Amino acid sequence: MGTKQVRLDESVYERIKRQKFDGETFSEAIDRLTDGYTLLDFAADLEGGPSAEERRAAIDAAEDAQREEMERLRE
């Protein structure tokens, strides 16, 4: 596999740097961040799954459990 040099504005470089995982190369980060997964793909993935209300209830339950665990740890 060959390599190419690219020129990035400093603001773009810093944005990628902030989103890059530890141990991940810039090439890997750019590949991950530009994999082409769109909102349309996301919407298609939601079809046939839980309703928005069911998703919200699951999120609320997880947040409640997390708050309870934090309270328990404070005691």
PDB file of N, CA, C and O in Angstrom:
ATOM      1  N   MET A   1       0.844  -1.171   0.000  1.00  0.00           N
ATOM      2  CA  MET A   1       0.000   0.000   0.000  1.00  0.00           C
ATOM      3  C   MET A   1       0.889   1.232   0.000  1.00  0.00           C
ATOM      4  O   MET A   1       1.822   1.337   0.796  1.00  0.00           O
ATOM      5  N   GLY A   2       0.596   2.152  -0.888  1.00  0.00           N
ATOM      6  CA  GLY A   2       1.368   3.377  -0.976  1.00  0.00           C
ATOM      7  C   GLY A   2       0.875   4.431   0.001  1.00  0.00           C
ATOM      8  O   GLY A   2      -0.116   4.242   0.707  1.00  0.00           O
ATOM      9  N   THR A   3       1.587   5.534   0.022  1.00  0.00           N
ATOM     10  CA  THR A   3       1.190   6.654   0.873  1.00  0.00           C
ATOM     11  C   THR A   3       1.120   7.912   0.036  1.00  0.00           C
ATOM     12  O   THR A   3       1.735   8.005  -1.026  1.00  0.00           O
ATOM     13  N   LYS A   4       0.366   8.876   0.526  1.00  0.00           N
ATOM     14  CA  LYS A   4       0.235  10.192  -0.104  1.00  0.00           C
ATOM     15  C   LYS A   4       0.363  11.245   0.967  1.00  0.00           C
ATOM     16  O   LYS A   4      -0.012  11.028   2.120  1.00  0.00           O
ATOM     17  N   GLN A   5       0.887  12.375   0.584  1.00  0.00           N
ATOM     18  CA  GLN A   5       0.902  13.514   1.492  1.00  0.00           C
ATOM     19  C   GLN A   5      -0.283  14.397   1.164  1.00  0.00           C
ATOM     20  O   GLN A   5      -0.607  14.614  -0.003  1.00  0.00           O
ATOM     21  N   VAL A   6      -0.931  14.907   2.210  1.00  0.00           N
ATOM     22  CA  VAL A   6      -2.046  15.824   2.018  1.00  0.00           C
ATOM     23  C   VAL A   6      -1.817  17.063   2.868  1.00  0.00           C
ATOM     24  O   VAL A   6      -1.131  17.024   3.889  1.00  0.00           O
ATOM     25  N   ARG A   7      -2.403  18.147   2.426  1.00  0.00           N
ATOM     26  CA  ARG A   7      -2.286  19.404   3.162  1.00  0.00           C
ATOM     27  C   ARG A   7      -3.616  19.650   3.857  1.00  0.00           C
ATOM     28  O   ARG A   7      -4.674  19.597   3.229  1.00  0.00           O
ATOM     29  N   LEU A   8      -3.559  19.920   5.161  1.00  0.00           N
ATOM     30  CA  LEU A   8      -4.759  20.197   5.942  1.00  0.00           C
ATOM     31  C   LEU A   8      -4.647  21.567   6.577  1.00  0.00           C
ATOM     32  O   LEU A   8      -3.573  21.973   7.020  1.00  0.00           O
ATOM     33  N   ASP A   9      -5.764  22.278   6.617  1.00  0.00           N
ATOM     34  CA  ASP A   9      -5.789  23.507   7.401  1.00  0.00           C
ATOM     35  C   ASP A   9      -5.549  23.126   8.850  1.00  0.00           C
ATOM     36  O   ASP A   9      -5.905  22.024   9.268  1.00  0.00           O
ATOM     37  N   GLU A  10      -4.945  24.031   9.627  1.00  0.00           N
ATOM     38  CA  GLU A  10      -4.657  23.722  11.028  1.00  0.00           C
ATOM     39  C   GLU A  10      -5.928  23.374  11.792  1.00  0.00           C
ATOM     40  O   GLU A  10      -5.909  22.491  12.649  1.00  0.00           O
ATOM     41  N   SER A  11      -7.028  24.054  11.494  1.00  0.00           N
ATOM     42  CA  SER A  11      -8.272  23.784  12.211  1.00  0.00           C
ATOM     43  C   SER A  11      -8.765  22.360  11.928  1.00  0.00           C
ATOM     44  O   SER A  11      -9.282  21.701  12.831  1.00  0.00           O
ATOM     45  N   VAL A  12      -8.613  21.881  10.702  1.00  0.00           N
ATOM     46  CA  VAL A  12      -9.019  20.523  10.350  1.00  0.00           C
ATOM     47  C   VAL A  12      -8.100  19.523  11.047  1.00  0.00           C
ATOM     48  O   VAL A  12      -8.567  18.528  11.601  1.00  0.00           O
ATOM     49  N   TYR A  13      -6.809  19.785  11.021  1.00  0.00           N
ATOM     50  CA  TYR A  13      -5.838  18.923  11.692  1.00  0.00           C
ATOM     51  C   TYR A  13      -6.172  18.789  13.176  1.00  0.00           C
ATOM     52  O   TYR A  13      -6.172  17.681  13.714  1.00  0.00           O
ATOM     53  N   GLU A  14      -6.455  19.910  13.838  1.00  0.00           N
ATOM     54  CA  GLU A  14      -6.758  19.891  15.267  1.00  0.00           C
ATOM     55  C   GLU A  14      -8.057  19.144  15.545  1.00  0.00           C
ATOM     56  O   GLU A  14      -8.161  18.439  16.549  1.00  0.00           O
ATOM     57  N   ARG A  15      -9.047  19.289  14.671  1.00  0.00           N
ATOM     58  CA  ARG A  15     -10.321  18.592  14.840  1.00  0.00           C
ATOM     59  C   ARG A  15     -10.107  17.075  14.748  1.00  0.00           C
ATOM     60  O   ARG A  15     -10.660  16.316  15.544  1.00  0.00           O
ATOM     61  N   ILE A  16      -9.311  16.649  13.783  1.00  0.00           N
ATOM     62  CA  ILE A  16      -9.020  15.213  13.650  1.00  0.00           C
ATOM     63  C   ILE A  16      -8.204  14.738  14.851  1.00  0.00           C
ATOM     64  O   ILE A  16      -8.458  13.660  15.388  1.00  0.00           O
ATOM     65  N   LYS A  17      -7.250  15.521  15.260  1.00  0.00           N
ATOM     66  CA  LYS A  17      -6.402  15.159  16.391  1.00  0.00           C
ATOM     67  C   LYS A  17      -7.233  14.953  17.660  1.00  0.00           C
ATOM     68  O   LYS A  17      -6.962  14.037  18.437  1.00  0.00           O
ATOM     69  N   ARG A  18      -8.255  15.813  17.874  1.00  0.00           N
ATOM     70  CA  ARG A  18      -9.121  15.680  19.048  1.00  0.00           C
ATOM     71  C   ARG A  18      -9.981  14.417  18.975  1.00  0.00           C
ATOM     72  O   ARG A  18     -10.328  13.845  20.008  1.00  0.00           O
ATOM     73  N   GLN A  19     -10.322  13.986  17.775  1.00  0.00           N
ATOM     74  CA  GLN A  19     -11.197  12.826  17.613  1.00  0.00           C
ATOM     75  C   GLN A  19     -10.430  11.514  17.449  1.00  0.00           C
ATOM     76  O   GLN A  19     -11.028  10.438  17.427  1.00  0.00           O
ATOM     77  N   LYS A  20      -9.124  11.607  17.335  1.00  0.00           N
ATOM     78  CA  LYS A  20      -8.281  10.436  17.142  1.00  0.00           C
ATOM     79  C   LYS A  20      -8.153   9.668  18.456  1.00  0.00           C
ATOM     80  O   LYS A  20      -7.938  10.261  19.513  1.00  0.00           O
ATOM     81  N   PHE A  21      -8.286   8.345  18.379  1.00  0.00           N
ATOM     82  CA  PHE A  21      -8.130   7.504  19.559  1.00  0.00           C
ATOM     83  C   PHE A  21      -6.647   7.330  19.871  1.00  0.00           C
ATOM     84  O   PHE A  21      -5.798   7.439  18.987  1.00  0.00           O
ATOM     85  N   ASP A  22      -6.345   7.057  21.150  1.00  0.00           N
ATOM     86  CA  ASP A  22      -4.969   6.747  21.530  1.00  0.00           C
ATOM     87  C   ASP A  22      -4.504   5.531  20.738  1.00  0.00           C
ATOM     88  O   ASP A  22      -5.238   4.551  20.616  1.00  0.00           O
ATOM     89  N   GLY A  23      -3.311   5.588  20.209  1.00  0.00           N
ATOM     90  CA  GLY A  23      -2.758   4.480  19.446  1.00  0.00           C
ATOM     91  C   GLY A  23      -3.240   4.402  18.008  1.00  0.00           C
ATOM     92  O   GLY A  23      -2.811   3.526  17.257  1.00  0.00           O
ATOM     93  N   GLU A  24      -4.125   5.306  17.618  1.00  0.00           N
ATOM     94  CA  GLU A  24      -4.660   5.302  16.257  1.00  0.00           C
ATOM     95  C   GLU A  24      -3.846   6.279  15.408  1.00  0.00           C
ATOM     96  O   GLU A  24      -3.555   7.392  15.848  1.00  0.00           O
ATOM     97  N   THR A  25      -3.485   5.872  14.212  1.00  0.00           N
ATOM     98  CA  THR A  25      -2.766   6.774  13.322  1.00  0.00           C
ATOM     99  C   THR A  25      -3.740   7.783  12.733  1.00  0.00           C
ATOM    100  O   THR A  25      -4.954   7.584  12.780  1.00  0.00           O
ATOM    101  N   PHE A  26      -3.207   8.866  12.180  1.00  0.00           N
ATOM    102  CA  PHE A  26      -4.073   9.840  11.511  1.00  0.00           C
ATOM    103  C   PHE A  26      -4.789   9.183  10.342  1.00  0.00           C
ATOM    104  O   PHE A  26      -5.960   9.471  10.093  1.00  0.00           O
ATOM    105  N   SER A  27      -4.109   8.316   9.630  1.00  0.00           N
ATOM    106  CA  SER A  27      -4.731   7.624   8.508  1.00  0.00           C
ATOM    107  C   SER A  27      -5.911   6.784   8.985  1.00  0.00           C
ATOM    108  O   SER A  27      -6.974   6.795   8.363  1.00  0.00           O
ATOM    109  N   GLU A  28      -5.730   6.058  10.085  1.00  0.00           N
ATOM    110  CA  GLU A  28      -6.813   5.244  10.638  1.00  0.00           C
ATOM    111  C   GLU A  28      -7.977   6.119  11.113  1.00  0.00           C
ATOM    112  O   GLU A  28      -9.143   5.782  10.909  1.00  0.00           O
ATOM    113  N   ALA A  29      -7.644   7.246  11.749  1.00  0.00           N
ATOM    114  CA  ALA A  29      -8.686   8.149  12.234  1.00  0.00           C
ATOM    115  C   ALA A  29      -9.482   8.730  11.071  1.00  0.00           C
ATOM    116  O   ALA A  29     -10.712   8.772  11.119  1.00  0.00           O
ATOM    117  N   ILE A  30      -8.796   9.173  10.038  1.00  0.00           N
ATOM    118  CA  ILE A  30      -9.483   9.744   8.874  1.00  0.00           C
ATOM    119  C   ILE A  30     -10.345   8.685   8.205  1.00  0.00           C
ATOM    120  O   ILE A  30     -11.468   8.974   7.790  1.00  0.00           O
ATOM    121  N   ASP A  31      -9.839   7.465   8.096  1.00  0.00           N
ATOM    122  CA  ASP A  31     -10.616   6.379   7.513  1.00  0.00           C
ATOM    123  C   ASP A  31     -11.884   6.130   8.329  1.00  0.00           C
ATOM    124  O   ASP A  31     -12.968   5.974   7.766  1.00  0.00           O
ATOM    125  N   ARG A  32     -11.748   6.094   9.655  1.00  0.00           N
ATOM    126  CA  ARG A  32     -12.893   5.862  10.529  1.00  0.00           C
ATOM    127  C   ARG A  32     -13.899   7.000  10.428  1.00  0.00           C
ATOM    128  O   ARG A  32     -15.107   6.768  10.375  1.00  0.00           O
ATOM    129  N   LEU A  33     -13.396   8.231  10.402  1.00  0.00           N
ATOM    130  CA  LEU A  33     -14.269   9.406  10.401  1.00  0.00           C
ATOM    131  C   LEU A  33     -14.942   9.657   9.056  1.00  0.00           C
ATOM    132  O   LEU A  33     -15.922  10.398   8.984  1.00  0.00           O
ATOM    133  N   THR A  34     -14.437   9.058   8.008  1.00  0.00           N
ATOM    134  CA  THR A  34     -14.989   9.300   6.668  1.00  0.00           C
ATOM    135  C   THR A  34     -15.478   8.019   6.021  1.00  0.00           C
ATOM    136  O   THR A  34     -15.411   7.873   4.800  1.00  0.00           O
ATOM    137  N   ASP A  35     -15.967   7.093   6.826  1.00  0.00           N
ATOM    138  CA  ASP A  35     -16.350   5.785   6.287  1.00  0.00           C
ATOM    139  C   ASP A  35     -17.610   5.813   5.441  1.00  0.00           C
ATOM    140  O   ASP A  35     -17.995   4.782   4.890  1.00  0.00           O
ATOM    141  N   GLY A  36     -18.261   6.956   5.321  1.00  0.00           N
ATOM    142  CA  GLY A  36     -19.406   7.073   4.431  1.00  0.00           C
ATOM    143  C   GLY A  36     -20.736   6.704   5.048  1.00  0.00           C
ATOM    144  O   GLY A  36     -21.743   6.685   4.341  1.00  0.00           O
ATOM    145  N   TYR A  37     -20.784   6.413   6.328  1.00  0.00           N
ATOM    146  CA  TYR A  37     -22.042   6.106   6.999  1.00  0.00           C
ATOM    147  C   TYR A  37     -22.827   7.402   7.130  1.00  0.00           C
ATOM    148  O   TYR A  37     -22.366   8.347   7.770  1.00  0.00           O
ATOM    149  N   THR A  38     -24.007   7.451   6.529  1.00  0.00           N
ATOM    150  CA  THR A  38     -24.786   8.684   6.473  1.00  0.00           C
ATOM    151  C   THR A  38     -26.011   8.607   7.369  1.00  0.00           C
ATOM    152  O   THR A  38     -26.317   7.559   7.937  1.00  0.00           O
ATOM    153  N   LEU A  39     -26.706   9.731   7.487  1.00  0.00           N
ATOM    154  CA  LEU A  39     -27.961   9.747   8.231  1.00  0.00           C
ATOM    155  C   LEU A  39     -28.996   8.832   7.587  1.00  0.00           C
ATOM    156  O   LEU A  39     -29.827   8.244   8.279  1.00  0.00           O
ATOM    157  N   LEU A  40     -28.946   8.714   6.277  1.00  0.00           N
ATOM    158  CA  LEU A  40     -29.861   7.789   5.601  1.00  0.00           C
ATOM    159  C   LEU A  40     -29.557   6.346   5.987  1.00  0.00           C
ATOM    160  O   LEU A  40     -30.471   5.542   6.170  1.00  0.00           O
ATOM    161  N   ASP A  41     -28.279   6.021   6.108  1.00  0.00           N
ATOM    162  CA  ASP A  41     -27.901   4.682   6.572  1.00  0.00           C
ATOM    163  C   ASP A  41     -28.419   4.454   7.993  1.00  0.00           C
ATOM    164  O   ASP A  41     -28.949   3.390   8.314  1.00  0.00           O
ATOM    165  N   PHE A  42     -28.257   5.465   8.827  1.00  0.00           N
ATOM    166  CA  PHE A  42     -28.718   5.383  10.211  1.00  0.00           C
ATOM    167  C   PHE A  42     -30.226   5.169  10.259  1.00  0.00           C
ATOM    168  O   PHE A  42     -30.712   4.320  11.007  1.00  0.00           O
ATOM    169  N   ALA A  43     -30.966   5.937   9.461  1.00  0.00           N
ATOM    170  CA  ALA A  43     -32.422   5.797   9.423  1.00  0.00           C
ATOM    171  C   ALA A  43     -32.821   4.400   8.967  1.00  0.00           C
ATOM    172  O   ALA A  43     -33.749   3.806   9.517  1.00  0.00           O
ATOM    173  N   ALA A  44     -32.134   3.882   7.977  1.00  0.00           N
ATOM    174  CA  ALA A  44     -32.432   2.533   7.487  1.00  0.00           C
ATOM    175  C   ALA A  44     -32.167   1.499   8.583  1.00  0.00           C
ATOM    176  O   ALA A  44     -32.900   0.516   8.695  1.00  0.00           O
ATOM    177  N   ASP A  45     -31.131   1.712   9.386  1.00  0.00           N
ATOM    178  CA  ASP A  45     -30.819   0.793  10.475  1.00  0.00           C
ATOM    179  C   ASP A  45     -31.904   0.804  11.552  1.00  0.00           C
ATOM    180  O   ASP A  45     -32.099  -0.190  12.250  1.00  0.00           O
ATOM    181  N   LEU A  46     -32.607   1.928  11.684  1.00  0.00           N
ATOM    182  CA  LEU A  46     -33.648   2.049  12.701  1.00  0.00           C
ATOM    183  C   LEU A  46     -34.943   1.346  12.315  1.00  0.00           C
ATOM    184  O   LEU A  46     -35.736   0.979  13.182  1.00  0.00           O
ATOM    185  N   GLU A  47     -35.156   1.158  11.021  1.00  0.00           N
ATOM    186  CA  GLU A  47     -36.402   0.550  10.563  1.00  0.00           C
ATOM    187  C   GLU A  47     -36.574  -0.832  11.176  1.00  0.00           C
ATOM    188  O   GLU A  47     -35.659  -1.654  11.174  1.00  0.00           O
ATOM    189  N   GLY A  48     -37.773  -1.064  11.700  1.00  0.00           N
ATOM    190  CA  GLY A  48     -38.075  -2.373  12.280  1.00  0.00           C
ATOM    191  C   GLY A  48     -37.559  -2.547  13.690  1.00  0.00           C
ATOM    192  O   GLY A  48     -37.798  -3.583  14.312  1.00  0.00           O
ATOM    193  N   GLY A  49     -36.861  -1.562  14.204  1.00  0.00           N
ATOM    194  CA  GLY A  49     -36.334  -1.648  15.560  1.00  0.00           C
ATOM    195  C   GLY A  49     -37.292  -1.021  16.558  1.00  0.00           C
ATOM    196  O   GLY A  49     -38.452  -0.758  16.240  1.00  0.00           O
ATOM    197  N   PRO A  50     -36.801  -0.787  17.761  1.00  0.00           N
ATOM    198  CA  PRO A  50     -37.644  -0.178  18.787  1.00  0.00           C
ATOM    199  C   PRO A  50     -38.116   1.214  18.359  1.00  0.00           C
ATOM    200  O   PRO A  50     -37.444   1.909  17.596  1.00  0.00           O
ATOM    201  N   SER A  51     -39.289   1.602  18.871  1.00  0.00           N
ATOM    202  CA  SER A  51     -39.817   2.932  18.567  1.00  0.00           C
ATOM    203  C   SER A  51     -38.998   3.996  19.298  1.00  0.00           C
ATOM    204  O   SER A  51     -38.194   3.683  20.176  1.00  0.00           O
ATOM    205  N   ALA A  52     -39.212   5.238  18.928  1.00  0.00           N
ATOM    206  CA  ALA A  52     -38.515   6.344  19.593  1.00  0.00           C
ATOM    207  C   ALA A  52     -38.857   6.357  21.079  1.00  0.00           C
ATOM    208  O   ALA A  52     -37.994   6.613  21.918  1.00  0.00           O
ATOM    209  N   GLU A  53     -40.111   6.080  21.398  1.00  0.00           N
ATOM    210  CA  GLU A  53     -40.528   6.061  22.808  1.00  0.00           C
ATOM    211  C   GLU A  53     -39.815   4.953  23.577  1.00  0.00           C
ATOM    212  O   GLU A  53     -39.405   5.151  24.720  1.00  0.00           O
ATOM    213  N   GLU A  54     -39.667   3.784  22.949  1.00  0.00           N
ATOM    214  CA  GLU A  54     -38.966   2.676  23.599  1.00  0.00           C
ATOM    215  C   GLU A  54     -37.484   3.000  23.779  1.00  0.00           C
ATOM    216  O   GLU A  54     -36.889   2.671  24.805  1.00  0.00           O
ATOM    217  N   ARG A  55     -36.904   3.639  22.788  1.00  0.00           N
ATOM    218  CA  ARG A  55     -35.495   4.042  22.908  1.00  0.00           C
ATOM    219  C   ARG A  55     -35.320   5.060  24.028  1.00  0.00           C
ATOM    220  O   ARG A  55     -34.383   4.962  24.820  1.00  0.00           O
ATOM    221  N   ARG A  56     -36.230   6.048  24.095  1.00  0.00           N
ATOM    222  CA  ARG A  56     -36.161   7.075  25.142  1.00  0.00           C
ATOM    223  C   ARG A  56     -36.303   6.432  26.513  1.00  0.00           C
ATOM    224  O   ARG A  56     -35.579   6.790  27.442  1.00  0.00           O
ATOM    225  N   ALA A  57     -37.238   5.477  26.650  1.00  0.00           N
ATOM    226  CA  ALA A  57     -37.430   4.792  27.929  1.00  0.00           C
ATOM    227  C   ALA A  57     -36.165   4.027  28.334  1.00  0.00           C
ATOM    228  O   ALA A  57     -35.798   4.014  29.509  1.00  0.00           O
ATOM    229  N   ALA A  58     -35.511   3.402  27.381  1.00  0.00           N
ATOM    230  CA  ALA A  58     -34.274   2.670  27.668  1.00  0.00           C
ATOM    231  C   ALA A  58     -33.166   3.620  28.112  1.00  0.00           C
ATOM    232  O   ALA A  58     -32.412   3.316  29.036  1.00  0.00           O
ATOM    233  N   ILE A  59     -33.074   4.764  27.451  1.00  0.00           N
ATOM    234  CA  ILE A  59     -32.067   5.767  27.828  1.00  0.00           C
ATOM    235  C   ILE A  59     -32.351   6.297  29.228  1.00  0.00           C
ATOM    236  O   ILE A  59     -31.444   6.412  30.052  1.00  0.00           O
ATOM    237  N   ASP A  60     -33.632   6.624  29.496  1.00  0.00           N
ATOM    238  CA  ASP A  60     -34.013   7.120  30.820  1.00  0.00           C
ATOM    239  C   ASP A  60     -33.699   6.093  31.903  1.00  0.00           C
ATOM    240  O   ASP A  60     -33.185   6.449  32.964  1.00  0.00           O
ATOM    241  N   ALA A  61     -34.003   4.825  31.643  1.00  0.00           N
ATOM    242  CA  ALA A  61     -33.727   3.769  32.620  1.00  0.00           C
ATOM    243  C   ALA A  61     -32.233   3.646  32.879  1.00  0.00           C
ATOM    244  O   ALA A  61     -31.816   3.470  34.024  1.00  0.00           O
ATOM    245  N   ALA A  62     -31.425   3.736  31.832  1.00  0.00           N
ATOM    246  CA  ALA A  62     -29.970   3.659  31.994  1.00  0.00           C
ATOM    247  C   ALA A  62     -29.446   4.849  32.797  1.00  0.00           C
ATOM    248  O   ALA A  62     -28.567   4.692  33.645  1.00  0.00           O
ATOM    249  N   GLU A  63     -29.986   6.035  32.528  1.00  0.00           N
ATOM    250  CA  GLU A  63     -29.563   7.223  33.277  1.00  0.00           C
ATOM    251  C   GLU A  63     -29.967   7.110  34.739  1.00  0.00           C
ATOM    252  O   GLU A  63     -29.193   7.475  35.623  1.00  0.00           O
ATOM    253  N   ASP A  64     -31.183   6.603  35.007  1.00  0.00           N
ATOM    254  CA  ASP A  64     -31.617   6.410  36.391  1.00  0.00           C
ATOM    255  C   ASP A  64     -30.708   5.427  37.113  1.00  0.00           C
ATOM    256  O   ASP A  64     -30.318   5.665  38.256  1.00  0.00           O
ATOM    257  N   ALA A  65     -30.369   4.330  36.454  1.00  0.00           N
ATOM    258  CA  ALA A  65     -29.487   3.332  37.062  1.00  0.00           C
ATOM    259  C   ALA A  65     -28.108   3.924  37.339  1.00  0.00           C
ATOM    260  O   ALA A  65     -27.491   3.637  38.365  1.00  0.00           O
ATOM    261  N   GLN A  66     -27.636   4.748  36.415  1.00  0.00           N
ATOM    262  CA  GLN A  66     -26.328   5.380  36.611  1.00  0.00           C
ATOM    263  C   GLN A  66     -26.375   6.350  37.791  1.00  0.00           C
ATOM    264  O   GLN A  66     -25.438   6.387  38.588  1.00  0.00           O
ATOM    265  N   ARG A  67     -27.452   7.138  37.921  1.00  0.00           N
ATOM    266  CA  ARG A  67     -27.587   8.054  39.051  1.00  0.00           C
ATOM    267  C   ARG A  67     -27.630   7.277  40.375  1.00  0.00           C
ATOM    268  O   ARG A  67     -26.991   7.666  41.353  1.00  0.00           O
ATOM    269  N   GLU A  68     -28.386   6.182  40.393  1.00  0.00           N
ATOM    270  CA  GLU A  68     -28.468   5.361  41.603  1.00  0.00           C
ATOM    271  C   GLU A  68     -27.104   4.797  41.978  1.00  0.00           C
ATOM    272  O   GLU A  68     -26.738   4.762  43.153  1.00  0.00           O
ATOM    273  N   GLU A  69     -26.358   4.358  40.978  1.00  0.00           N
ATOM    274  CA  GLU A  69     -25.017   3.815  41.246  1.00  0.00           C
ATOM    275  C   GLU A  69     -24.099   4.903  41.773  1.00  0.00           C
ATOM    276  O   GLU A  69     -23.299   4.643  42.672  1.00  0.00           O
ATOM    277  N   MET A  70     -24.192   6.107  41.243  1.00  0.00           N
ATOM    278  CA  MET A  70     -23.362   7.220  41.713  1.00  0.00           C
ATOM    279  C   MET A  70     -23.707   7.556  43.162  1.00  0.00           C
ATOM    280  O   MET A  70     -22.814   7.802  43.973  1.00  0.00           O
ATOM    281  N   GLU A  71     -24.996   7.566  43.489  1.00  0.00           N
ATOM    282  CA  GLU A  71     -25.424   7.818  44.854  1.00  0.00           C
ATOM    283  C   GLU A  71     -24.887   6.736  45.792  1.00  0.00           C
ATOM    284  O   GLU A  71     -24.409   7.033  46.887  1.00  0.00           O
ATOM    285  N   ARG A  72     -24.970   5.486  45.354  1.00  0.00           N
ATOM    286  CA  ARG A  72     -24.482   4.376  46.176  1.00  0.00           C
ATOM    287  C   ARG A  72     -22.988   4.512  46.435  1.00  0.00           C
ATOM    288  O   ARG A  72     -22.517   4.246  47.540  1.00  0.00           O
ATOM    289  N   LEU A  73     -22.243   4.928  45.412  1.00  0.00           N
ATOM    290  CA  LEU A  73     -20.794   5.074  45.556  1.00  0.00           C
ATOM    291  C   LEU A  73     -20.426   6.251  46.456  1.00  0.00           C
ATOM    292  O   LEU A  73     -19.375   6.233  47.097  1.00  0.00           O
ATOM    293  N   ARG A  74     -21.270   7.264  46.510  1.00  0.00           N
ATOM    294  CA  ARG A  74     -21.008   8.419  47.368  1.00  0.00           C
ATOM    295  C   ARG A  74     -21.170   8.078  48.837  1.00  0.00           C
ATOM    296  O   ARG A  74     -20.555   8.709  49.697  1.00  0.00           O
ATOM    297  N   GLU A  75     -22.002   7.071  49.131  1.00  0.00           N
ATOM    298  CA  GLU A  75     -22.294   6.719  50.530  1.00  0.00           C
ATOM    299  C   GLU A  75     -21.154   6.000  51.189  1.00  0.00           C
ATOM    300  O   GLU A  75     -21.247   5.639  52.362  1.00  0.00           O
TER     301      GLU A  75
END
